[in-house]
Amino acid sequence: MTDQELIYVLALQHVPKIGDVTAKKLINHCGSAEAVLKEKQSNLLKIDGIGASILHGLFDSKHLKEAENELRFIKENDITPLYFTDFDYPEKLKHCIDSPILLFQVGNVDLKQKRIISVIGTRKITTYGVSFCEKLIEELAPFDPVIISGFAYGTDITAQKAAIKHNLQTVGCLAHGLNQIYPKVHKKYMADVEANGGFLTDFWSTDPFDRNNFLKRNRIIAGMSEATIVIESAEKGGSLVTADIANSYSKDVFAVPGRVTDSQSVGCNNLIKTQQAHLLSNPLDVAYMLNWQLEKNTKPVIQKQLFVELSSEEKVIYNFLKDKDAQLLDVIAIQCELPTFKVASVLLGMELKGVTRPLPGKLFELA
């Protein structure tokens, strides 16, 4: 993309009432951002869903002036702009209707032919959450995934530091322009992140820092990845918003269960209870559910649980499943002569023990 083309894309992105969905509609109709800004308003109004209120201010010359200033900032700071049709634009994000028309990137990001997961959670992560997060990254390291997160306190920085420790790419999706970093205390990790991946944002250097930016940023975290993993979350929080966005994109969502009395596990437990996330008790379940295969001559990490004590009902279900492929919940209930609600409860307990694992379509099998 030439500088002149980029200026028009920036100018279109700068128009307040034109979001990414509308911008793409206009670009697809006219052929380019430059063509949009040079088209007659009367012709643009003929496009389905485009009204006068949306186009208000579109042709104001200030957008081109601001675009020129932002282009100068981009060049002076070695920032790579990624247009939504570019080869290097995150492939999985391209398929999300509200993905940014333009991203700004720094570092050594390489997402081509890569497995990509988002690891998110509360900023008030507990020792249990830290332990599971670090274990997750360690056991998935042989699959060489890219770890996406938000570079925030708690879960985000725990996941990204663990990725660096295991020589994995990690990308921080920021809720502000690349002229600053938040939180400031994380500035000490920037060089390592850029060396092992980098940072992405769709915010300009002139955009005000606002809490709503974090919610907008979350669509990028969810959209870039093939799966989103929630380590811990309170009853409300940005992680649950990200999980909801990932579900709307038909992406896999995983949640780590916790004790019902733990405030930082309420969100994850609710995601599992309402079937908005797969229960994640074993890190390797992620690789299994996503059908990741190790390269030849790579030794997989195998986690075994020895001497697991099973209740009488768990033994019945275990014996039924041990010589069979994945079975439907209702079939298990019928064959084991147990009520369906009881089987669901027993299977949950077996999952927590690492004995069984859930599959899409209410199927279950031995782990």
The 8 nearest C-alpha neighbors of each residue, nearest first, counted from 0:
[[1, 4, 5, 2, 3, 82, 85, 80],
 [2, 0, 4, 3, 5, 6, 7, 8],
 [1, 3, 5, 4, 6, 0, 70, 7],
 [2, 4, 6, 1, 5, 7, 0, 33],
 [5, 3, 1, 7, 6, 2, 0, 8],
 [4, 6, 2, 8, 3, 7, 9, 1],
 [5, 7, 9, 3, 66, 4, 8, 10],
 [6, 8, 10, 33, 9, 4, 5, 32],
 [9, 7, 5, 11, 32, 10, 6, 12],
 [10, 8, 12, 6, 66, 7, 11, 5],
 [9, 11, 62, 7, 13, 63, 66, 12],
 [12, 10, 8, 13, 9, 14, 7, 32],
 [11, 13, 9, 10, 14, 8, 17, 18],
 [12, 14, 10, 11, 15, 62, 9, 66],
 [13, 15, 11, 12, 17, 16, 57, 10],
 [16, 14, 17, 13, 18, 12, 56, 57],
 [17, 15, 53, 14, 18, 54, 55, 52],
 [18, 16, 14, 15, 21, 22, 53, 19],
 [17, 19, 21, 20, 22, 16, 12, 15],
 [18, 20, 22, 21, 99, 97, 100, 23],
 [21, 19, 97, 23, 22, 18, 96, 24],
 [22, 20, 24, 23, 18, 19, 17, 25],
 [23, 21, 19, 25, 24, 20, 18, 17],
 [24, 22, 26, 20, 25, 21, 27, 19],
 [23, 25, 21, 27, 22, 26, 28, 20],
 [26, 24, 22, 28, 23, 27, 29, 21],
 [27, 25, 31, 23, 29, 30, 28, 32],
 [26, 28, 24, 30, 25, 29, 23, 31],
 [29, 27, 25, 26, 30, 24, 46, 31],
 [28, 30, 26, 34, 35, 27, 31, 25],
 [31, 29, 26, 27, 28, 34, 32, 35],
 [32, 30, 26, 34, 33, 29, 35, 27],
 [31, 33, 35, 8, 34, 26, 7, 36],
 [32, 34, 7, 36, 31, 35, 37, 4],
 [33, 35, 37, 31, 32, 36, 29, 38],
 [36, 34, 32, 38, 33, 37, 29, 26],
 [35, 37, 33, 34, 38, 32, 58, 57],
 [38, 36, 34, 35, 33, 39, 58, 32],
 [39, 37, 35, 36, 34, 40, 42, 43],
 [40, 38, 41, 42, 43, 37, 36, 35],
 [39, 41, 43, 42, 44, 38, 54, 51],
 [40, 42, 44, 39, 43, 45, 38, 51],
 [43, 41, 40, 44, 45, 39, 38, 46],
 [42, 44, 40, 45, 41, 46, 39, 49],
 [45, 43, 41, 42, 46, 49, 50, 40],
 [44, 46, 43, 42, 47, 41, 49, 50],
 [47, 45, 44, 43, 49, 48, 42, 28],
 [48, 46, 49, 45, 44, 50, 43, 24],
 [47, 49, 46, 50, 44, 21, 45, 24],
 [50, 48, 44, 46, 47, 53, 51, 43],
 [51, 49, 53, 52, 44, 48, 54, 46],
 [50, 52, 54, 53, 55, 44, 49, 40],
 [53, 51, 55, 54, 50, 16, 49, 56],
 [54, 52, 51, 50, 55, 16, 17, 49],
 [53, 55, 51, 57, 52, 56, 50, 16],
 [56, 54, 52, 53, 57, 51, 16, 58],
 [55, 57, 59, 58, 54, 14, 15, 16],
 [58, 56, 54, 55, 59, 14, 36, 11],
 [57, 59, 56, 60, 36, 55, 62, 54],
 [58, 60, 56, 61, 57, 62, 63, 55],
 [61, 59, 62, 63, 58, 64, 57, 65],
 [62, 60, 64, 59, 63, 65, 66, 10],
 [63, 61, 10, 65, 60, 64, 66, 13],
 [62, 64, 66, 10, 61, 65, 60, 67],
 [65, 63, 61, 67, 66, 62, 68, 60],
 [64, 66, 68, 62, 67, 63, 61, 69],
 [67, 65, 63, 69, 10, 9, 64, 6],
 [68, 66, 70, 64, 65, 69, 6, 63],
 [67, 69, 65, 71, 66, 70, 64, 72],
 [70, 68, 72, 66, 71, 67, 73, 65],
 [71, 69, 73, 67, 72, 68, 66, 74],
 [70, 72, 68, 69, 74, 73, 75, 67],
 [73, 71, 69, 75, 70, 74, 76, 68],
 [74, 72, 70, 78, 71, 76, 75, 69],
 [75, 73, 71, 77, 76, 72, 70, 78],
 [74, 76, 72, 73, 77, 71, 78, 70],
 [77, 75, 74, 73, 78, 72, 71, 177],
 [78, 76, 74, 75, 73, 79, 105, 72],
 [79, 77, 73, 105, 76, 104, 103, 80],
 [78, 80, 104, 103, 105, 81, 77, 73],
 [81, 79, 103, 102, 104, 78, 82, 101],
 [82, 80, 102, 88, 101, 103, 85, 79],
 [81, 83, 101, 85, 84, 100, 80, 88],
 [82, 84, 100, 85, 101, 88, 81, 93],
 [83, 85, 82, 86, 88, 93, 81, 100],
 [86, 84, 82, 88, 87, 83, 81, 0],
 [85, 87, 88, 84, 90, 89, 83, 81],
 [88, 86, 85, 89, 81, 90, 111, 110],
 [87, 89, 85, 81, 86, 83, 90, 82],
 [90, 88, 92, 91, 87, 223, 93, 110],
 [91, 89, 93, 92, 88, 94, 223, 87],
 [90, 92, 223, 93, 89, 94, 222, 224],
 [91, 93, 223, 222, 94, 89, 95, 90],
 [94, 92, 90, 91, 95, 83, 89, 98],
 [93, 95, 92, 91, 96, 90, 98, 222],
 [96, 94, 98, 92, 93, 97, 222, 248],
 [95, 97, 98, 94, 20, 93, 19, 92],
 [98, 96, 20, 95, 19, 99, 218, 18],
 [97, 99, 95, 96, 92, 100, 19, 93],
 [100, 98, 101, 19, 97, 102, 201, 83],
 [99, 101, 83, 19, 82, 98, 102, 23],
 [100, 102, 82, 99, 81, 83, 201, 80],
 [103, 101, 201, 81, 80, 200, 99, 104],
 [102, 104, 80, 200, 199, 79, 201, 81],
 [105, 103, 199, 79, 78, 198, 80, 102],
 [106, 104, 78, 198, 197, 79, 199, 107],
 [107, 105, 197, 193, 196, 108, 194, 198],
 [108, 106, 196, 197, 193, 194, 109, 195],
 [107, 109, 196, 197, 106, 110, 170, 168],
 [110, 108, 111, 107, 196, 113, 168, 87],
 [111, 109, 113, 112, 108, 89, 145, 115],
 [110, 112, 113, 109, 87, 90, 89, 114],
 [113, 111, 110, 114, 109, 115, 90, 144],
 [114, 112, 110, 111, 115, 144, 145, 143],
 [113, 115, 144, 145, 116, 112, 143, 225],
 [114, 116, 145, 224, 144, 225, 113, 146],
 [117, 115, 224, 226, 146, 225, 227, 147],
 [116, 118, 147, 227, 148, 146, 224, 228],
 [117, 119, 228, 148, 227, 229, 147, 116],
 [120, 118, 229, 155, 154, 148, 228, 238],
 [121, 119, 231, 154, 230, 229, 238, 232],
 [120, 122, 232, 123, 124, 231, 154, 153],
 [121, 123, 153, 152, 124, 154, 120, 151],
 [124, 122, 121, 153, 125, 152, 263, 154],
 [123, 125, 153, 121, 122, 128, 154, 129],
 [126, 124, 128, 127, 129, 123, 263, 231],
 [125, 127, 129, 128, 130, 124, 131, 132],
 [128, 126, 130, 125, 129, 131, 124, 132],
 [127, 129, 125, 131, 126, 130, 124, 132],
 [130, 128, 126, 132, 127, 131, 133, 125],
 [129, 131, 127, 133, 128, 132, 126, 134],
 [130, 132, 134, 128, 133, 129, 135, 127],
 [133, 131, 135, 129, 134, 130, 128, 158],
 [132, 134, 136, 130, 135, 131, 161, 129],
 [135, 133, 131, 137, 132, 136, 138, 130],
 [134, 136, 282, 132, 133, 138, 137, 131],
 [137, 135, 139, 133, 134, 138, 140, 161],
 [138, 136, 134, 140, 135, 139, 133, 165],
 [139, 137, 135, 140, 136, 300, 134, 282],
 [138, 140, 136, 137, 142, 141, 135, 283],
 [139, 141, 143, 137, 142, 138, 136, 165],
 [142, 140, 143, 139, 299, 138, 297, 293],
 [141, 143, 140, 139, 144, 293, 291, 292],
 [144, 142, 140, 141, 167, 145, 139, 114],
 [145, 143, 114, 115, 142, 146, 113, 167],
 [144, 146, 115, 168, 169, 114, 167, 116],
 [145, 147, 169, 116, 117, 144, 115, 168],
 [148, 146, 117, 170, 169, 116, 171, 118],
 [149, 147, 171, 155, 117, 118, 150, 119],
 [148, 150, 172, 171, 151, 155, 173, 147],
 [151, 149, 155, 171, 156, 148, 152, 172],
 [152, 150, 155, 149, 156, 153, 182, 122],
 [153, 151, 122, 156, 155, 154, 150, 182],
 [154, 152, 122, 124, 123, 155, 156, 157],
 [153, 155, 157, 120, 156, 119, 124, 122],
 [156, 154, 150, 151, 158, 148, 157, 119],
 [155, 157, 159, 150, 158, 154, 160, 152],
 [158, 156, 154, 160, 155, 159, 161, 153],
 [159, 157, 161, 155, 156, 160, 154, 162],
 [158, 160, 162, 156, 161, 157, 169, 155],
 [161, 159, 163, 157, 162, 158, 156, 164],
 [162, 160, 164, 158, 159, 163, 133, 157],
 [163, 161, 167, 159, 165, 160, 164, 166],
 [162, 164, 166, 160, 165, 161, 167, 159],
 [165, 163, 161, 162, 166, 160, 167, 159],
 [164, 166, 162, 163, 167, 161, 140, 137],
 [167, 165, 163, 164, 162, 168, 195, 140],
 [168, 166, 162, 165, 163, 145, 143, 169],
 [169, 167, 145, 196, 195, 146, 162, 166],
 [168, 170, 146, 196, 145, 147, 159, 195],
 [171, 169, 147, 197, 198, 196, 146, 172],
 [170, 172, 198, 149, 150, 148, 173, 147],
 [173, 171, 149, 199, 200, 198, 148, 170],
 [172, 174, 200, 175, 149, 171, 199, 216],
 [173, 175, 213, 212, 216, 200, 172, 202],
 [176, 174, 202, 173, 208, 177, 200, 206],
 [175, 177, 204, 203, 202, 178, 179, 200],
 [176, 178, 179, 204, 175, 180, 203, 200],
 [177, 179, 204, 176, 180, 175, 203, 205],
 [180, 178, 177, 176, 181, 175, 204, 183],
 [181, 179, 183, 182, 186, 177, 178, 185],
 [182, 180, 183, 179, 185, 151, 184, 150],
 [181, 183, 184, 185, 180, 151, 152, 186],
 [184, 182, 181, 185, 186, 180, 179, 187],
 [183, 185, 182, 186, 187, 181, 188, 180],
 [186, 184, 187, 183, 188, 182, 189, 181],
 [185, 187, 189, 188, 184, 183, 180, 182],
 [186, 188, 185, 189, 184, 190, 191, 183],
 [189, 187, 186, 185, 191, 190, 192, 160],
 [190, 188, 192, 186, 191, 187, 193, 185],
 [189, 191, 193, 192, 188, 194, 187, 186],
 [192, 190, 194, 193, 189, 188, 195, 163],
 [191, 193, 195, 189, 194, 197, 190, 196],
 [194, 192, 197, 106, 196, 190, 195, 191],
 [193, 195, 191, 192, 196, 190, 107, 106],
 [196, 194, 168, 192, 193, 191, 169, 163],
 [197, 195, 108, 107, 168, 169, 193, 170],
 [196, 198, 193, 106, 170, 192, 105, 108],
 [197, 199, 171, 170, 105, 104, 172, 106],
 [198, 200, 104, 172, 103, 173, 171, 102],
 [201, 199, 173, 103, 202, 102, 172, 176],
 [200, 202, 102, 103, 101, 99, 203, 199],
 [203, 201, 176, 175, 200, 206, 204, 174],
 [204, 202, 176, 206, 205, 201, 175, 69],
 [203, 205, 176, 178, 206, 177, 202, 69],
 [206, 204, 203, 207, 176, 69, 202, 178],
 [205, 207, 203, 204, 202, 208, 176, 175],
 [208, 206, 209, 205, 175, 204, 176, 203],
 [207, 209, 175, 206, 210, 212, 174, 176],
 [208, 210, 211, 212, 207, 213, 175, 174],
 [209, 211, 212, 213, 208, 214, 174, 215],
 [212, 210, 213, 214, 209, 215, 174, 216],
 [211, 213, 215, 174, 210, 209, 214, 216],
 [214, 212, 216, 174, 211, 215, 210, 217],
 [213, 215, 217, 211, 216, 212, 237, 240],
 [214, 216, 212, 213, 217, 218, 211, 174],
 [217, 215, 213, 214, 174, 218, 219, 212],
 [216, 218, 220, 214, 219, 241, 215, 221],
 [219, 217, 221, 220, 216, 222, 215, 244],
 [218, 220, 222, 217, 221, 216, 223, 98],
 [221, 219, 217, 218, 222, 223, 117, 148],
 [222, 220, 245, 218, 219, 223, 224, 241],
 [221, 223, 92, 219, 224, 220, 218, 91],
 [224, 222, 92, 91, 220, 221, 219, 89],
 [225, 223, 116, 115, 226, 222, 221, 117],
 [224, 226, 116, 115, 250, 251, 223, 227],
 [227, 225, 251, 116, 224, 252, 250, 117],
 [226, 228, 117, 252, 116, 118, 253, 221],
 [227, 229, 253, 118, 254, 252, 117, 119],
 [230, 228, 254, 119, 120, 231, 253, 118],
 [229, 231, 120, 255, 254, 128, 228, 119],
 [232, 230, 120, 264, 121, 263, 229, 267],
 [233, 231, 266, 263, 121, 264, 120, 267],
 [232, 234, 263, 266, 265, 235, 262, 264],
 [233, 235, 266, 265, 232, 236, 262, 263],
 [236, 234, 233, 266, 239, 237, 232, 238],
 [235, 237, 238, 239, 233, 232, 240, 234],
 [236, 238, 240, 239, 241, 214, 235, 213],
 [239, 237, 241, 240, 120, 236, 242, 119],
 [238, 240, 242, 241, 237, 236, 243, 235],
 [241, 239, 237, 243, 238, 242, 244, 236],
 [240, 242, 238, 244, 239, 217, 243, 221],
 [243, 241, 239, 245, 240, 244, 238, 246],
 [242, 244, 240, 246, 241, 245, 239, 247],
 [245, 243, 247, 241, 246, 242, 240, 218],
 [246, 244, 221, 242, 248, 250, 247, 243],
 [245, 247, 249, 243, 248, 244, 250, 242],
 [248, 246, 244, 249, 245, 243, 250, 242],
 [247, 249, 245, 246, 250, 244, 95, 222],
 [250, 248, 246, 247, 245, 251, 244, 252],
 [251, 249, 245, 248, 246, 226, 225, 252],
 [252, 250, 226, 227, 249, 253, 225, 246],
 [251, 253, 276, 227, 226, 228, 277, 250],
 [254, 252, 277, 228, 276, 279, 278, 229],
 [255, 253, 229, 267, 278, 279, 276, 228],
 [254, 256, 279, 230, 267, 278, 280, 229],
 [257, 255, 268, 267, 254, 264, 278, 279],
 [256, 258, 264, 259, 255, 268, 261, 267],
 [257, 259, 260, 261, 264, 256, 265, 268],
 [258, 260, 261, 257, 265, 264, 268, 262],
 [259, 261, 258, 262, 265, 264, 257, 263],
 [260, 262, 258, 264, 263, 259, 265, 257],
 [263, 261, 264, 265, 233, 260, 234, 259],
 [264, 262, 233, 232, 261, 231, 265, 266],
 [265, 263, 257, 267, 231, 261, 232, 262],
 [264, 266, 234, 268, 233, 262, 267, 263],
 [265, 267, 234, 232, 233, 269, 268, 264],
 [268, 266, 270, 254, 264, 269, 265, 232],
 [267, 269, 265, 271, 256, 270, 266, 272],
 [268, 270, 272, 266, 271, 267, 273, 265],
 [271, 269, 275, 267, 276, 273, 268, 272],
 [270, 272, 274, 276, 268, 269, 273, 278],
 [273, 271, 269, 274, 270, 268, 275, 276],
 [272, 274, 270, 271, 275, 269, 276, 268],
 [275, 273, 271, 276, 272, 270, 277, 269],
 [274, 276, 270, 273, 271, 252, 277, 246],
 [277, 275, 252, 253, 271, 270, 274, 254],
 [276, 278, 253, 279, 254, 271, 252, 274],
 [277, 279, 254, 271, 253, 255, 276, 280],
 [280, 278, 255, 254, 281, 253, 277, 284],
 [279, 281, 351, 255, 278, 282, 353, 350],
 [280, 282, 283, 284, 279, 353, 285, 135],
 [283, 281, 135, 284, 285, 138, 280, 279],
 [282, 284, 285, 286, 281, 287, 139, 138],
 [283, 285, 287, 282, 286, 281, 288, 279],
 [286, 284, 283, 288, 287, 282, 289, 279],
 [287, 285, 291, 283, 289, 284, 288, 290],
 [288, 286, 284, 290, 285, 289, 283, 291],
 [287, 289, 285, 290, 286, 284, 358, 291],
 [288, 290, 286, 287, 291, 285, 226, 225],
 [291, 289, 287, 288, 286, 292, 285, 284],
 [290, 292, 286, 289, 287, 293, 142, 288],
 [293, 291, 290, 294, 142, 286, 287, 295],
 [294, 292, 142, 297, 295, 291, 299, 141],
 [293, 295, 297, 296, 292, 142, 298, 141],
 [294, 296, 297, 293, 298, 292, 299, 141],
 [295, 297, 298, 294, 293, 299, 141, 292],
 [298, 296, 295, 294, 299, 293, 141, 142],
 [297, 299, 296, 300, 141, 293, 295, 294],
 [300, 298, 301, 297, 141, 293, 138, 142],
 [299, 301, 138, 302, 298, 141, 139, 283],
 [302, 300, 299, 303, 283, 138, 298, 304],
 [301, 303, 300, 304, 283, 281, 138, 282],
 [304, 302, 305, 301, 353, 366, 354, 300],
 [303, 305, 307, 302, 306, 353, 352, 354],
 [304, 306, 307, 303, 308, 302, 353, 354],
 [305, 307, 308, 304, 309, 303, 352, 354],
 [308, 306, 305, 309, 304, 352, 354, 353],
 [309, 307, 306, 310, 352, 305, 313, 314],
 [310, 308, 313, 314, 307, 311, 312, 349],
 [309, 311, 313, 312, 314, 308, 315, 345],
 [310, 312, 314, 313, 315, 309, 316, 308],
 [313, 311, 315, 314, 310, 316, 345, 309],
 [312, 314, 310, 316, 315, 309, 311, 317],
 [315, 313, 317, 311, 312, 316, 309, 318],
 [316, 314, 312, 318, 313, 317, 319, 311],
 [317, 315, 319, 313, 314, 318, 320, 312],
 [316, 318, 314, 320, 319, 315, 321, 313],
 [319, 317, 315, 321, 316, 320, 314, 322],
 [318, 320, 316, 317, 321, 315, 322, 335],
 [321, 319, 323, 317, 318, 322, 316, 364],
 [320, 322, 318, 323, 319, 317, 365, 364],
 [323, 321, 320, 319, 324, 318, 317, 365],
 [324, 322, 320, 321, 325, 319, 326, 364],
 [323, 325, 326, 364, 322, 320, 321, 363],
 [326, 324, 364, 363, 362, 323, 327, 320],
 [327, 325, 362, 363, 324, 328, 364, 330],
 [326, 328, 362, 330, 329, 361, 331, 363],
 [327, 329, 331, 330, 361, 362, 332, 326],
 [330, 328, 332, 331, 327, 333, 339, 326],
 [331, 329, 333, 327, 332, 328, 334, 326],
 [332, 330, 328, 334, 329, 333, 335, 327],
 [331, 333, 337, 329, 339, 335, 330, 334],
 [334, 332, 336, 330, 331, 335, 329, 337],
 [333, 335, 331, 336, 332, 330, 319, 337],
 [334, 336, 332, 337, 333, 331, 316, 315],
 [337, 335, 333, 334, 332, 338, 331, 339],
 [336, 338, 332, 335, 339, 342, 333, 341],
 [339, 337, 341, 340, 332, 342, 336, 333],
 [338, 340, 342, 332, 341, 343, 329, 337],
 [341, 339, 343, 342, 338, 344, 337, 332],
 [342, 340, 344, 338, 339, 343, 345, 337],
 [341, 343, 345, 339, 344, 340, 346, 332],
 [344, 342, 340, 346, 341, 345, 339, 347],
 [343, 345, 341, 347, 342, 346, 340, 348],
 [344, 346, 342, 348, 347, 343, 341, 349],
 [347, 345, 349, 343, 348, 344, 342, 350],
 [348, 346, 350, 344, 349, 345, 343, 351],
 [347, 349, 345, 351, 346, 350, 352, 344],
 [350, 348, 346, 352, 354, 347, 351, 355],
 [351, 349, 355, 353, 347, 352, 348, 356],
 [350, 352, 348, 349, 353, 280, 347, 354],
 [353, 351, 349, 350, 354, 348, 307, 355],
 [352, 354, 350, 351, 355, 349, 366, 281],
 [353, 355, 349, 366, 352, 350, 365, 356],
 [356, 354, 365, 366, 350, 364, 349, 353],
 [355, 357, 366, 350, 364, 363, 365, 358],
 [358, 356, 363, 362, 364, 359, 355, 361],
 [357, 359, 362, 363, 361, 360, 356, 288],
 [358, 360, 361, 362, 357, 288, 363, 277],
 [359, 361, 362, 358, 327, 357, 363, 328],
 [362, 360, 359, 327, 328, 358, 363, 357],
 [363, 361, 327, 358, 326, 360, 325, 357],
 [364, 362, 357, 325, 326, 358, 356, 327],
 [363, 365, 325, 355, 356, 366, 320, 326],
 [364, 366, 355, 354, 356, 320, 321, 363],
 [365, 355, 354, 356, 364, 353, 350, 284]]
